[in-house]
C-alpha cells in the first residue's frame, strides 16, 4: 500500500510535465489503481488479512506503466522515469509475493 501510494502521489509531476494525453494517461491509470487498492485496504478488516489484492495492484501498476511507455514511444523503451517506476513496482511485487508466501508457511 505504501509503495503504491508514494508512487501515485509522486506522479502529480508527471501529469503536469506530460506533453500530451498519451504521456499522462498511464499516470491517471496508476492513480486509479492506487485509489481502488487503498479503498479496499481501508474497508473493514482488510488491513489485517493475508490477501493477494495488494500484489494484484502492484502488478497492475507495472502493466499500466509498461502500457504507458508503449503509448508514449510506440515501443518498449527500457529507460526513463516510467520504466523506473515500473521496475520499482515490480521489485515491490516480488518482495510482497515472497512475504506472502513466507507468512503462509509460518501459519501452517
Buried (B, 14 or more C-beta within 10 A) or exposed (E): BEBBBEBBEEBEEBEEEBEEEBBBBBBBBBBEBBEBBBEBBEEEEBEEEEEEBBBBBBBBBBBBBBBBBBBBBEEEEEEEBBBEBBEBBBEBBEEBBEEBEEEEEEEE
